[in-house]
C-alpha cells in the first residue's frame, strides 16, 4: 500500500498542451460532460467556479474539479461536505464525495482527464508538452512519513528549537532520458496554529523534449508511465533514504 493511501492523499492529474485560444468555445466543448451531470429532477450536480472566454473551471457534486485554459487541462479531487437539514434540529454535515485510497482514485481521475482533453477544440492538431501527477496531503507532524520528517528536521537544523511555521517550495530535477525530463515541485507548509494540519503537495511532472500526440492511446500510455514513476518517487520520498546524510555522503564519495 502506498503511503499516499495511508494518509488519505488526494490526486490531481493534468496535461500541458500547445496553446489554443478557443474564445467562447470551451463551454460548448465540455458540455457533453456537464450535460450528464444532473439529478433525477434534472438539476445540475456541478458548480461553475470560473468561466471566461478561453477558460473554464467547474466542480462536480462528488468532488472532481475540471479546469481548462488555453494551455492546460487538469482534473483534481477534493472531499466535499453538504449540510443536511434535520427536522426540529440543527443541520448535520454529510460527506457527498466517495472516500477512496489515492491509488484507487488515480485511474478514474485519469479517465476523466483523457475524456476532457479529447473534447477540447482542435485537439487533434495540438501536442502534449507535459504530464503532471500531484499528491496533496493534510497531516499532523506526528504522522509524517519518515522521509518527510527527516526533511523537516534537516530544514530545522540551523535553529536550536523546532520550526514554528514554514512554507517551503523546492523544485528539483529527478532525471531525464532521450525523450523527457522529470521534475518534482515539493511544497511543505505549516502554520503556527497547533490545531491546523501540515500540508504536503508533491507535483511530479514530466516534460517532453519532443511534443507528444494527443491521440487517445498515446494519452493513456503517457499517463500510465508517468503515474507509475510518480508513485515510485513518492514512495522514495516517504522512505527517506534520499535524506539520510550517511547515505548521501557515501554516494558522493563514489
VEXTI-132073 format. One line per 5 residues: for each residue x, y, z of N, C-alpha, C. Coordinates in Angstrom, 3 decimals, decimal comma. Example, Ala and Ser with C-alpha at 12.3 -4.5 7.8 and 13.67 -1.06 7.14 Angstrom:
<rs>
13,190:-5,690:7,800:12,300:-4,500:7,800:13,200:-3,300:7,800 | 12,850:-2,250:7,080:13,670:-1,060:7,140:12,900:0,030:7,870
</rs>
This chain:
<rs>
0,842:-1,200:0,000:0,000:0,000:0,000:0,877:1,249:0,000 | 0,525:2,204:-0,838:1,259:3,465:-0,923:1,028:4,305:0,326 | 2,039:5,102:0,715:1,838:5,998:1,855:0,788:7,056:1,510 | 0,581:7,343:0,216:-0,478:8,268:-0,184:-1,852:7,705:0,185 | -1,981:6,371:0,137:-3,224:5,722:0,566:-3,388:5,827:2,081
-2,303:5,563:2,805:-2,362:5,553:4,265:-2,720:6,919:4,835 | -2,280:7,981:4,170:-2,504:9,332:4,687:-3,649:10,059:3,974 | -4,451:9,317:3,210:-5,641:9,876:2,555:-5,301:11,060:1,656 | -4,213:10,938:0,900:-3,844:11,985:-0,058:-4,896:12,070:-1,164 | -4,991:13,229:-1,787:-5,916:13,406:-2,903:-5,129:13,756:-4,165
-5,595:13,294:-5,342:-4,827:13,456:-6,580:-5,280:14,616:-7,467 | -4,339:15,066:-8,274:-4,598:15,933:-9,422:-3,775:15,384:-10,578 | -4,358:15,321:-11,756:-3,607:14,918:-12,946:-3,865:15,953:-14,027 | -2,887:16,140:-14,917:-3,081:17,163:-15,932:-2,147:17,037:-17,112 | -2,548:17,682:-18,199:-1,727:17,820:-19,399:-1,427:19,298:-19,631
-0,190:19,600:-20,041:0,127:20,895:-20,637:0,195:20,686:-22,141 | -0,515:21,529:-22,880:-0,656:21,356:-24,327:-0,137:22,579:-25,082 | 0,138:22,393:-26,358:0,402:23,561:-27,188:-0,844:24,448:-27,133 | -0,671:25,750:-26,943:-1,819:26,637:-26,687:-2,791:26,737:-27,859 | -4,061:26,895:-27,493:-5,104:27,184:-28,482:-6,153:28,044:-27,785
-6,437:29,205:-28,341:-7,380:30,142:-27,742:-8,739:29,995:-28,420 | -9,591:29,208:-27,794:-10,928:28,950:-28,339:-11,924:29,863:-27,633 | -11,924:31,147:-27,990:-12,786:32,106:-27,311:-14,254:31,704:-27,448 | -14,875:31,477:-26,288:-16,278:31,109:-26,266:-16,543:29,656:-26,589 | -15,506:28,874:-26,904:-15,729:27,505:-27,332:-15,499:26,445:-26,276
-14,909:26,807:-25,126:-14,577:25,811:-24,115:-15,832:25,229:-23,476 | -16,802:26,084:-23,137:-18,032:25,591:-22,507:-18,759:24,632:-23,435 | -18,883:25,004:-24,697:-19,545:24,115:-25,665:-18,790:22,796:-25,807 | -17,457:22,871:-25,798:-16,648:21,661:-25,981:-16,849:20,671:-24,847 | -16,941:21,176:-23,618:-17,068:20,292:-22,454:-18,519:20,029:-22,058
-19,458:20,547:-22,828:-20,871:20,346:-22,488:-21,286:18,878:-22,434 | -20,690:17,949:-23,241:-21,079:16,540:-23,087:-20,827:15,999:-21,688 | -19,799:16,502:-21,008:-19,536:16,059:-19,631:-20,573:16,655:-18,690 | -20,834:17,963:-18,832:-21,769:18,629:-17,929:-23,217:18,211:-18,176 | -23,543:17,890:-19,437:-24,929:17,527:-19,759:-25,411:16,309:-18,979
-24,520:15,380:-18,689:-24,950:14,176:-17,983:-24,895:14,327:-16,458 | -24,439:15,488:-15,979:-24,328:15,721:-14,542:-25,585:16,413:-14,025 | -26,661:15,644:-13,958:-27,928:16,143:-13,444:-28,531:15,082:-12,529 | -29,336:15,531:-11,558:-30,001:14,582:-10,677:-31,323:14,141:-11,297 | -32,093:13,373:-10,545:-33,330:12,829:-11,115:-34,382:13,909:-11,361
-34,158:15,098:-10,793:-35,057:16,227:-11,047:-34,497:17,155:-12,126 | -33,430:16,706:-12,790:-32,763:17,429:-13,872:-32,099:18,713:-13,388 | -31,721:18,723:-12,125:-30,943:19,838:-11,602:-29,453:19,549:-11,792 | -28,635:20,551:-12,131:-27,198:20,321:-12,304:-26,549:19,837:-11,008 | -25,659:18,876:-11,140:-24,905:18,397:-9,975:-23,451:18,859:-10,075
-23,261:20,070:-10,573:-21,939:20,673:-10,632:-22,082:22,173:-10,412 | -20,975:22,801:-10,046:-20,935:24,239:-9,816:-19,824:24,849:-10,655 | -20,145:25,881:-11,394:-19,132:26,574:-12,191:-18,343:27,510:-11,282 | -17,038:27,312:-11,214:-16,180:28,153:-10,384:-15,693:29,382:-11,134 | -15,399:29,199:-12,415:-14,841:30,285:-13,212:-15,148:30,012:-14,684
-15,652:31,007:-15,361:-15,946:30,855:-16,778:-15,545:32,142:-17,489 | -14,515:32,043:-18,321:-14,049:33,173:-19,107:-14,112:32,796:-20,576 | -13,688:33,709:-21,424:-13,780:33,455:-22,863:-13,009:32,221:-23,299 | -11,838:32,002:-22,679:-10,993:30,887:-23,117:-10,608:29,967:-21,962 | -11,366:30,014:-20,870:-11,057:29,175:-19,708:-12,346:28,775:-19,008
-12,286:27,630:-18,320:-13,458:27,126:-17,608:-13,005:26,260:-16,445 | -13,677:26,408:-15,309:-13,456:25,533:-14,156:-14,804:25,220:-13,525 | -15,056:23,936:-13,275:-16,289:23,554:-12,589:-16,020:22,347:-11,692 | -16,805:22,237:-10,627:-16,640:21,172:-9,634:-17,905:20,343:-9,546 | -17,767:19,033:-9,608:-18,909:18,148:-9,528:-19,303:17,921:-8,072
-20,532:17,487:-7,903:-21,035:17,250:-6,554:-20,212:16,206:-5,808 | -19,627:15,241:-6,550:-18,861:14,190:-5,903:-17,368:14,513:-5,786 | -16,996:15,796:-5,999:-15,668:16,230:-5,608:-14,620:16,401:-6,681 | -14,972:16,243:-7,964:-13,992:16,373:-9,036:-14,047:17,779:-9,640 | -12,890:18,412:-9,745:-12,805:19,739:-10,343:-12,085:19,664:-11,685
-12,752:20,121:-12,725:-12,188:20,218:-14,067:-11,740:21,662:-14,288 | -10,522:21,837:-14,786:-10,027:23,184:-15,077:-9,343:23,179:-16,437 | -9,753:24,100:-17,282:-9,218:24,189:-18,644:-8,856:25,634:-18,939 | -7,685:25,843:-19,515:-7,310:27,148:-20,057:-6,636:26,910:-21,407 | -6,179:27,931:-22,093:-5,643:27,705:-23,440:-4,471:26,737:-23,528
-3,767:26,514:-22,408:-2,566:25,672:-22,472:-2,599:24,470:-21,538 | -3,650:24,319:-20,736:-3,666:23,229:-19,749:-5,068:22,663:-19,567 | -5,114:21,402:-19,178:-6,353:20,780:-18,733:-6,002:19,888:-17,546 | -6,728:20,049:-16,438:-6,467:19,252:-15,235:-7,778:18,763:-14,636 | -7,675:17,660:-13,909:-8,785:17,164:-13,099:-8,228:16,864:-11,719
-8,880:17,380:-10,703:-8,436:17,157:-9,325:-9,604:16,662:-8,489 | -9,288:16,171:-7,296:-10,321:15,652:-6,402:-10,146:16,236:-5,006 | -11,262:16,624:-4,405:-11,296:17,028:-3,003:-12,594:16,534:-2,392 | -12,517:16,092:-1,149:-13,729:15,637:-0,479:-14,687:16,808:-0,278 | -15,973:16,516:-0,397:-16,983:17,559:-0,272:-18,012:17,181:0,788
-18,403:18,187:1,557:-19,423:18,032:2,583:-20,631:18,888:2,229 | -21,809:18,429:2,678:-23,031:19,186:2,420:-23,876:19,194:3,696 | -24,435:20,361:4,013:-25,304:20,469:5,186:-26,652:19,807:4,881 | -27,053:18,901:5,771:-28,322:18,202:5,591:-29,313:18,689:6,650 | -30,471:19,219:6,222:-31,461:19,710:7,192:-31,971:18,572:8,083
-32,222:18,899:9,326:-32,767:17,939:10,283:-34,037:18,522:10,873 | -35,104:17,747:10,883:-36,373:18,214:11,418:-36,233:18,605:12,889 | -36,616:19,817:13,211:-36,607:20,335:14,583:-35,222:20,251:15,225 | -34,198:20,384:14,415:-32,837:20,318:14,946:-31,852:21,046:14,049 | -30,616:21,074:14,487:-29,583:21,735:13,719:-29,167:20,874:12,526
-28,721:21,491:11,446:-28,249:20,716:10,291:-27,051:19,850:10,660 | -26,882:18,750:9,940:-25,713:17,901:10,110:-24,954:17,868:8,787 | -23,658:17,600:8,878:-22,831:17,574:7,683:-22,692:16,146:7,165 | -22,996:15,967:5,882:-22,839:14,673:5,215:-21,720:14,777:4,182 | -20,918:13,706:4,067:-19,920:13,658:3,017:-20,591:13,170:1,739
-20,540:14,002:0,687:-21,191:13,631:-0,568:-20,194:13,038:-1,558 | -18,903:13,220:-1,318:-17,899:12,570:-2,159:-17,604:11,182:-1,604 | -17,119:10,311:-2,447:-16,830:8,934:-2,041:-15,364:8,799:-1,671 | -15,054:8,512:-0,400:-13,654:8,392:0,005:-13,030:7,093:-0,507 | -11,971:7,238:-1,292:-11,236:6,097:-1,820:-9,745:6,340:-1,635
-8,947:5,277:-1,538:-7,498:5,461:-1,457:-6,951:6,170:-2,694 | -5,855:6,883:-2,507:-5,228:7,664:-3,575:-5,000:6,826:-4,833 | -4,402:5,655:-4,674:-4,064:4,841:-5,846:-5,301:4,275:-6,540 | -6,418:4,178:-5,825:-7,657:3,727:-6,458:-8,344:4,861:-7,208 | -8,129:6,097:-6,759:-8,726:7,237:-7,442:-7,995:7,593:-8,727
-6,698:7,333:-8,778:-5,900:7,759:-9,923:-6,428:7,248:-11,271 | -6,767:5,961:-11,417:-7,274:5,508:-12,722:-8,552:6,230:-13,148 | -9,456:6,440:-12,195:-10,716:7,120:-12,507:-10,481:8,568:-12,917 | -9,616:9,241:-12,184:-9,356:10,652:-12,479:-8,600:10,790:-13,792 | -7,771:9,809:-14,116:-7,052:9,824:-15,394:-8,023:9,639:-16,555
-9,013:8,779:-16,398:-10,029:8,599:-17,436:-10,800:9,893:-17,666 | -11,106:10,593:-16,573:-11,815:11,869:-16,688:-10,960:12,891:-17,438 | -9,664:12,903:-17,130:-8,760:13,839:-17,794:-8,710:13,569:-19,293 | -8,553:12,319:-19,670:-8,462:11,982:-21,093:-9,754:12,357:-21,814 | -10,888:12,064:-21,190:-12,169:12,427:-21,814:-12,250:13,935:-22,043
-11,893:14,717:-21,011:-11,966:16,174:-21,142:-10,984:16,692:-22,190 | -9,772:16,154:-22,184:-8,751:16,612:-23,133:-9,165:16,309:-24,571 | -9,768:15,134:-24,783:-10,159:14,745:-26,138:-11,321:15,592:-26,668 | -12,045:16,268:-25,772:-13,151:17,117:-26,194:-12,712:18,534:-26,553 | -11,470:18,891:-26,246:-11,011:20,259:-26,464:-11,023:20,619:-27,952
-11,297:21,873:-28,264:-11,319:22,297:-29,663:-9,985:22,048:-30,366 | -10,049:21,477:-31,542:-8,890:21,233:-32,414:-7,796:20,422:-31,720 | -8,215:19,498:-30,882:-7,238:18,731:-30,100:-6,330:17,892:-30,987 | -6,827:17,420:-32,112:-6,014:16,580:-32,994:-4,817:17,341:-33,563 | -4,934:18,668:-33,626:-3,849:19,483:-34,171:-2,846:19,901:-33,093
-3,144:19,606:-31,847:-2,309:20,057:-30,746:-1,399:18,920:-30,264 | -0,431:19,288:-29,418:0,522:18,323:-28,898:0,602:18,432:-27,374 | 0,978:17,307:-26,741:1,176:17,287:-25,289:2,626:17,654:-24,987 | 2,798:18,663:-24,145:4,128:19,128:-23,764:4,565:18,577:-22,411 | 3,592:18,273:-21,556:3,926:17,854:-20,183:2,765:17,080:-19,573
3,103:16,117:-18,728:2,121:15,379:-17,932:2,448:15,602:-16,464 | 1,427:15,823:-15,639:1,661:16,048:-14,212:0,805:15,147:-13,340 | 1,404:14,634:-12,262:0,701:13,835:-11,252:0,975:14,493:-9,907 | -0,074:14,882:-9,201:0,082:15,635:-7,957:-0,537:14,858:-6,799 | 0,154:14,893:-5,667:-0,360:14,330:-4,415:-0,488:15,460:-3,399
-1,685:15,637:-2,832:-1,924:16,657:-1,813:-2,361:15,965:-0,519 | -1,691:16,301:0,584:-1,924:15,605:1,850:-2,005:16,590:2,998 | -3,006:16,405:3,856:-3,100:17,135:5,115:-2,751:16,164:6,235 | -1,753:16,521:7,064:-1,241:15,554:8,031:-0,650:16,272:9,237 | -0,721:15,636:10,394:-0,083:16,189:11,588:1,408:15,883:11,547
2,187:16,651:12,284:3,626:16,423:12,340:3,927:15,021:12,861 | 3,084:14,518:13,762:3,320:13,203:14,362:3,127:12,066:13,364 | 2,345:12,306:12,313:2,039:11,243:11,357:2,839:11,360:10,057 | 3,836:12,251:10,031:4,625:12,404:8,810:5,365:11,112:8,476 | 5,465:10,763:7,199:6,309:9,624:6,811:7,758:9,898:7,224
8,553:8,859:7,442:9,939:9,051:7,912:10,753:9,991:7,035 | 10,601:9,873:5,728:11,393:10,706:4,833:11,055:12,175:4,943 | 9,762:12,492:5,024:9,352:13,892:5,126:9,745:14,456:6,483 | 9,640:13,617:7,519:10,082:14,049:8,841:11,578:14,367:8,841 | 12,363:13,547:8,136:13,805:13,803:8,044:14,091:15,109:7,307
13,294:15,387:6,273:13,467:16,632:5,532:13,163:17,837:6,421 | 12,079:17,764:7,196:11,726:18,864:8,089:12,817:19,060:9,143 | 13,319:17,960:9,693:14,405:18,058:10,674:15,653:18,683:10,059 | 15,925:18,350:8,800:17,083:18,934:8,117:16,901:20,438:7,947 | 15,691:20,863:7,590:15,410:22,283:7,432:15,548:23,031:8,749
15,268:22,339:9,875:15,295:22,982:11,191:16,682:23,020:11,816 | 17,657:22,368:11,231:18,977:22,223:11,867:19,666:23,532:12,232 | 19,549:24,606:11,451:20,241:25,842:11,840:19,732:26,470:13,127 | 18,555:26,050:13,594:17,967:26,641:14,785:17,886:25,579:15,891 | 18,025:26,032:17,112:18,049:25,095:18,246:16,684:24,441:18,473
15,626:25,216:18,315:14,294:24,673:18,545:13,660:24,167:17,268 | 12,421:23,701:17,372:11,713:23,220:16,193:11,178:24,407:15,400 | 10,816:24,160:14,162:10,267:25,210:13,321:8,828:25,518:13,747 | 8,552:26,787:13,993:7,216:27,189:14,444:6,234:27,144:13,280 | 6,616:27,724:12,188:5,816:27,649:10,965:6,743:27,831:9,765
6,317:27,325:8,624:7,142:27,442:7,421:6,293:27,218:6,182 | 6,794:27,691:5,057:6,201:27,448:3,746:7,356:27,315:2,773 | 7,669:26,087:2,412:8,862:25,783:1,623:8,454:25,185:0,280 | 9,066:25,678:-0,793:8,840:25,116:-2,132:10,190:24,791:-2,759 | 10,367:23,545:-3,151:11,619:23,085:-3,752:11,281:22,400:-5,069
11,813:22,929:-6,162:11,599:22,315:-7,475:12,911:21,660:-7,896 | 12,908:20,354:-8,023:14,154:19,642:-8,310:14,018:18,768:-9,550 | 15,134:18,626:-10,264:15,171:17,715:-11,404:15,518:16,324:-10,898 | 14,722:15,350:-11,300:14,887:13,986:-10,806:15,691:13,116:-11,765 | 15,655:13,443:-13,028:16,358:12,634:-14,019:15,815:12,921:-15,395
16,441:12,352:-16,403:15,976:12,549:-17,763:16,392:11,392:-18,654 | 15,716:11,302:-19,780:16,026:10,306:-20,795:16,176:11,038:-22,127 | 16,233:10,291:-23,199:16,312:10,923:-24,515:15,013:11,637:-24,866 | 13,932:11,258:-24,172:12,604:11,760:-24,552:11,990:12,743:-23,570 | 12,426:12,724:-22,300:11,769:13,585:-21,320:12,717:13,993:-20,193
12,240:14,987:-19,414:12,900:15,429:-18,181:11,870:15,330:-17,068 | 12,213:14,652:-15,973:11,327:14,535:-14,819:11,729:15,530:-13,738 | 10,748:16,248:-13,218:10,961:17,182:-12,116:9,848:17,016:-11,094 | 10,096:17,513:-9,888:9,047:17,495:-8,873:9,103:18,781:-8,065 | 7,957:19,410:-7,939:7,805:20,587:-7,080:7,318:20,088:-5,725
8,151:20,273:-4,685:7,814:19,845:-3,330:7,391:21,070:-2,530 | 6,182:21,065:-2,010:5,700:22,175:-1,191:5,298:21,646:0,178 | 5,899:22,216:1,225:5,593:21,843:2,599:5,190:23,109:3,342 | 4,023:23,097:3,965:3,529:24,288:4,650:2,981:23,920:6,021 | 3,372:24,706:7,022:2,888:24,521:8,388:2,622:25,890:8,986
1,434:26,067:9,547:1,093:27,331:10,195:1,370:27,213:11,690 | 1,360:28,347:12,363:1,711:28,354:13,784:0,634:27,708:14,648 | -0,601:27,772:14,236:-1,713:27,209:14,997:-1,531:25,696:15,147 | -1,371:25,195:16,371:-1,145:23,758:16,565:-2,355:22,899:16,202 | -3,525:23,511:16,067:-4,721:22,752:15,712:-4,867:22,553:14,202
-4,007:23,230:13,430:-4,064:23,107:11,978:-3,076:22,050:11,491 | -3,476:21,302:10,488:-2,621:20,262:9,939:-1,585:20,843:8,975 | -0,501:20,137:8,807:0,519:20,489:7,838:0,038:20,066:6,447 | 0,443:20,813:5,417:0,071:20,495:4,040:1,304:20,076:3,244 | 1,185:18,947:2,561:2,247:18,451:1,686:1,698:18,375:0,269
2,373:19,012:-0,674:1,989:18,923:-2,079:3,216:18,508:-2,875 | 3,114:17,370:-3,554:4,202:16,883:-4,390:3,695:16,812:-5,837 | 4,265:17,659:-6,671:3,834:17,811:-8,060:4,910:17,217:-8,972 | 4,704:15,970:-9,352:5,627:15,261:-10,246:5,215:15,569:-11,676 | 6,129:16,124:-12,478:5,770:16,442:-13,856:6,872:16,014:-14,817
6,426:15,507:-15,946:7,316:15,002:-16,998:7,207:15,925:-18,212 | 8,308:16,604:-18,516:8,367:17,496:-19,668:8,978:16,752:-20,859 | 8,293:16,793:-21,981:8,744:16,046:-23,145:9,653:16,905:-24,017 | 10,774:16,325:-24,415:11,712:17,041:-25,292:11,142:17,182:-26,700 | 10,296:16,230:-27,078:9,588:16,308:-28,348:8,097:16,210:-28,050
7,285:17,193:-28,471:5,845:17,162:-28,192:5,204:15,845:-28,613 | 4,255:15,395:-27,789:3,635:14,084:-27,980:2,222:14,188:-28,557 | 1,790:13,093:-29,157:0,478:13,026:-29,796:-0,653:13,151:-28,777 | -1,763:13,750:-29,229:-2,963:13,834:-28,401:-3,968:12,734:-28,735 | -3,568:11,743:-29,504:-4,443:10,595:-29,760:-4,727:9,886:-28,440
-5,919:9,327:-28,307:-6,325:8,717:-27,035:-5,371:7,618:-26,567 | -4,933:6,681:-27,431:-3,991:5,659:-26,963:-2,681:6,260:-26,449 | -2,213:7,317:-27,116:-0,974:7,966:-26,682:-1,157:8,613:-25,312 | -2,309:9,258:-25,108:-2,594:9,874:-23,809:-2,567:8,826:-22,694 | -3,201:7,694:-22,945:-3,243:6,635:-21,934:-1,844:6,127:-21,607
-1,036:5,925:-22,629:0,323:5,425:-22,412:1,154:6,422:-21,625 | 1,084:7,699:-21,996:1,853:8,733:-21,299:1,439:8,833:-19,836 | 0,133:8,795:-19,595:-0,362:8,900:-18,220:0,040:7,685:-17,383 | -0,101:6,499:-17,948:0,237:5,277:-17,209:1,703:5,249:-16,808 | 2,582:5,597:-17,739:4,014:5,578:-17,445:4,383:6,637:-16,421
3,805:7,825:-16,577:4,108:8,912:-15,646:3,564:8,598:-14,257 | 2,376:8,008:-14,192:1,788:7,649:-12,900:2,653:6,624:-12,184 | 3,110:5,620:-12,901:3,961:4,586:-12,302:5,236:5,199:-11,713 | 5,873:6,092:-12,459:7,116:6,694:-11,988:6,871:7,693:-10,866 | 5,738:8,402:-10,928:5,405:9,341:-9,858:5,181:8,605:-8,542
4,418:7,507:-8,571:4,164:6,738:-7,356:5,461:6,170:-6,781 | 6,342:5,728:-7,662:7,639:5,220:-7,216:8,426:6,318:-6,506 | 8,409:7,524:-7,067:9,146:8,620:-6,439:8,505:9,034:-5,110 | 7,184:9,064:-5,056:6,513:9,419:-3,801:6,882:8,441:-2,685 | 7,033:7,162:-3,045:7,439:6,176:-2,044:8,876:6,425:-1,581
9,751:6,803:-2,513:11,131:7,118:-2,140:11,174:8,313:-1,185 | 10,324:9,295:-1,441:10,236:10,440:-0,537:9,828:9,997:0,867 | 8,834:9,124:0,924:8,307:8,687:2,217:9,305:7,837:2,987 | 10,049:6,985:2,272:11,017:6,122:2,948:12,158:6,918:3,555 | 12,612:7,945:2,849:13,567:8,859:3,444:15,028:8,578:3,232
15,383:7,539:2,466:16,805:7,264:2,252:17,513:8,417:1,548 | 16,783:9,157:0,728:17,396:10,258:-0,002:17,788:11,414:0,925 | 17,257:11,397:2,170:17,616:12,438:3,130:18,553:11,922:4,217 | 18,981:10,663:4,094:19,917:10,085:5,065:21,317:10,637:4,773 | 21,856:11,423:5,687:23,127:12,101:5,443:24,279:11,114:5,274
24,208:9,982:5,953:25,273:8,989:5,807:25,259:8,377:4,399 | 24,036:8,078:3,901:23,941:7,513:2,553:24,344:8,546:1,507 | 23,938:9,801:1,730:24,304:10,864:0,784:25,815:11,020:0,741 | 26,435:10,998:1,911:27,896:11,145:1,986:28,610:9,998:1,281 | 28,094:8,765:1,496:28,701:7,604:0,852:28,552:7,670:-0,659
27,381:8,158:-1,129:27,146:8,245:-2,562:28,073:9,268:-3,196 | 28,269:10,385:-2,507:29,128:11,434:-3,054:30,589:11,016:-3,148 | 30,968:10,009:-2,352:32,344:9,546:-2,392:32,625:8,612:-3,569 | 31,512:8,089:-4,169:31,683:7,145:-5,282:32,205:7,849:-6,526
</rs>
